[in-house]
Amino acid sequence: MNMLIYLIAIALFMGGIGLAAFVWSLRSGQYDDLEGAAWRAIADDDLDAGGK
């Protein structure tokens, strides 16, 4: 039963780290342009640059 107290504390600490990382990613603009990355991935820029 004593070990359960340690496990709960560790789980809360790790959850806090995950929440802090998520808030940091929101504040740093990681989710600003969700559509642009998808269109850049499927864009065929090789033909515009003189490729085959």
mmCIF file of the C-alpha atoms, coordinates in Angstrom:
data_MODEL
# 
_entry.id   MODEL 
# 
loop_
_atom_site.group_PDB 
_atom_site.id 
_atom_site.type_symbol 
_atom_site.label_atom_id 
_atom_site.label_alt_id 
_atom_site.label_comp_id 
_atom_site.label_asym_id 
_atom_site.label_entity_id 
_atom_site.label_seq_id 
_atom_site.pdbx_PDB_ins_code 
_atom_site.Cartn_x 
_atom_site.Cartn_y 
_atom_site.Cartn_z 
_atom_site.occupancy 
_atom_site.B_iso_or_equiv 
_atom_site.pdbx_formal_charge 
_atom_site.auth_seq_id 
_atom_site.auth_comp_id 
_atom_site.auth_asym_id 
_atom_site.auth_atom_id 
_atom_site.pdbx_PDB_model_num 
ATOM 1  C CA . MET A 1 1  ? 0.000  0.000  0.000   1.00 0.00 ? 1  MET A CA 1 
ATOM 2  C CA . ASN A 1 2  ? 2.914  2.316  0.649   1.00 0.00 ? 2  ASN A CA 1 
ATOM 3  C CA . MET A 1 3  ? 4.153  1.799  -2.907  1.00 0.00 ? 3  MET A CA 1 
ATOM 4  C CA . LEU A 1 4  ? 0.814  3.064  -4.236  1.00 0.00 ? 4  LEU A CA 1 
ATOM 5  C CA . ILE A 1 5  ? 1.548  6.526  -2.848  1.00 0.00 ? 5  ILE A CA 1 
ATOM 6  C CA . TYR A 1 6  ? 4.810  6.658  -4.803  1.00 0.00 ? 6  TYR A CA 1 
ATOM 7  C CA . LEU A 1 7  ? 3.166  5.440  -7.997  1.00 0.00 ? 7  LEU A CA 1 
ATOM 8  C CA . ILE A 1 8  ? 0.412  8.062  -7.781  1.00 0.00 ? 8  ILE A CA 1 
ATOM 9  C CA . ALA A 1 9  ? 2.981  10.799 -7.211  1.00 0.00 ? 9  ALA A CA 1 
ATOM 10 C CA . ILE A 1 10 ? 5.062  9.627  -10.171 1.00 0.00 ? 10 ILE A CA 1 
ATOM 11 C CA . ALA A 1 11 ? 1.970  9.436  -12.406 1.00 0.00 ? 11 ALA A CA 1 
ATOM 12 C CA . LEU A 1 12 ? 0.914  12.969 -11.457 1.00 0.00 ? 12 LEU A CA 1 
ATOM 13 C CA . PHE A 1 13 ? 4.425  14.261 -12.081 1.00 0.00 ? 13 PHE A CA 1 
ATOM 14 C CA . MET A 1 14 ? 4.612  12.637 -15.514 1.00 0.00 ? 14 MET A CA 1 
ATOM 15 C CA . GLY A 1 15 ? 1.142  13.929 -16.381 1.00 0.00 ? 15 GLY A CA 1 
ATOM 16 C CA . GLY A 1 16 ? 2.246  17.427 -15.417 1.00 0.00 ? 16 GLY A CA 1 
ATOM 17 C CA . ILE A 1 17 ? 5.284  17.140 -17.673 1.00 0.00 ? 17 ILE A CA 1 
ATOM 18 C CA . GLY A 1 18 ? 3.045  16.051 -20.554 1.00 0.00 ? 18 GLY A CA 1 
ATOM 19 C CA . LEU A 1 19 ? 0.646  18.916 -19.930 1.00 0.00 ? 19 LEU A CA 1 
ATOM 20 C CA . ALA A 1 20 ? 3.516  21.403 -19.777 1.00 0.00 ? 20 ALA A CA 1 
ATOM 21 C CA . ALA A 1 21 ? 4.898  20.099 -23.094 1.00 0.00 ? 21 ALA A CA 1 
ATOM 22 C CA . PHE A 1 22 ? 1.470  20.421 -24.706 1.00 0.00 ? 22 PHE A CA 1 
ATOM 23 C CA . VAL A 1 23 ? 0.987  23.985 -23.448 1.00 0.00 ? 23 VAL A CA 1 
ATOM 24 C CA . TRP A 1 24 ? 4.495  24.871 -24.662 1.00 0.00 ? 24 TRP A CA 1 
ATOM 25 C CA . SER A 1 25 ? 3.689  23.500 -28.128 1.00 0.00 ? 25 SER A CA 1 
ATOM 26 C CA . LEU A 1 26 ? 0.480  25.550 -28.239 1.00 0.00 ? 26 LEU A CA 1 
ATOM 27 C CA . ARG A 1 27 ? 2.268  28.752 -27.226 1.00 0.00 ? 27 ARG A CA 1 
ATOM 28 C CA . SER A 1 28 ? 5.139  28.238 -29.659 1.00 0.00 ? 28 SER A CA 1 
ATOM 29 C CA . GLY A 1 29 ? 2.781  27.975 -32.645 1.00 0.00 ? 29 GLY A CA 1 
ATOM 30 C CA . GLN A 1 30 ? 3.111  24.296 -33.495 1.00 0.00 ? 30 GLN A CA 1 
ATOM 31 C CA . TYR A 1 31 ? -0.572 24.046 -34.454 1.00 0.00 ? 31 TYR A CA 1 
ATOM 32 C CA . ASP A 1 32 ? -1.004 27.332 -36.335 1.00 0.00 ? 32 ASP A CA 1 
ATOM 33 C CA . ASP A 1 33 ? -1.014 26.010 -39.911 1.00 0.00 ? 33 ASP A CA 1 
ATOM 34 C CA . LEU A 1 34 ? -2.543 22.550 -39.992 1.00 0.00 ? 34 LEU A CA 1 
ATOM 35 C CA . GLU A 1 35 ? -3.565 22.671 -43.663 1.00 0.00 ? 35 GLU A CA 1 
ATOM 36 C CA . GLY A 1 36 ? -0.287 24.028 -45.044 1.00 0.00 ? 36 GLY A CA 1 
ATOM 37 C CA . ALA A 1 37 ? 1.845  21.062 -44.027 1.00 0.00 ? 37 ALA A CA 1 
ATOM 38 C CA . ALA A 1 38 ? -0.606 18.650 -45.640 1.00 0.00 ? 38 ALA A CA 1 
ATOM 39 C CA . TRP A 1 39 ? -0.565 20.547 -48.930 1.00 0.00 ? 39 TRP A CA 1 
ATOM 40 C CA . ARG A 1 40 ? 3.232  20.875 -48.918 1.00 0.00 ? 40 ARG A CA 1 
ATOM 41 C CA . ALA A 1 41 ? 3.539  17.120 -48.460 1.00 0.00 ? 41 ALA A CA 1 
ATOM 42 C CA . ILE A 1 42 ? 1.502  16.345 -51.581 1.00 0.00 ? 42 ILE A CA 1 
ATOM 43 C CA . ALA A 1 43 ? 2.666  19.289 -53.719 1.00 0.00 ? 43 ALA A CA 1 
ATOM 44 C CA . ASP A 1 44 ? 4.608  18.322 -56.808 1.00 0.00 ? 44 ASP A CA 1 
ATOM 45 C CA . ASP A 1 45 ? 7.381  20.911 -56.679 1.00 0.00 ? 45 ASP A CA 1 
ATOM 46 C CA . ASP A 1 46 ? 9.861  18.716 -58.566 1.00 0.00 ? 46 ASP A CA 1 
ATOM 47 C CA . LEU A 1 47 ? 8.110  19.362 -61.890 1.00 0.00 ? 47 LEU A CA 1 
ATOM 48 C CA . ASP A 1 48 ? 8.236  23.118 -61.341 1.00 0.00 ? 48 ASP A CA 1 
ATOM 49 C CA . ALA A 1 49 ? 11.996 23.009 -60.709 1.00 0.00 ? 49 ALA A CA 1 
ATOM 50 C CA . GLY A 1 50 ? 12.771 21.393 -64.065 1.00 0.00 ? 50 GLY A CA 1 
ATOM 51 C CA . GLY A 1 51 ? 12.635 17.760 -62.974 1.00 0.00 ? 51 GLY A CA 1 
ATOM 52 C CA . LYS A 1 52 ? 11.455 14.806 -65.073 1.00 0.00 ? 52 LYS A CA 1 
# 
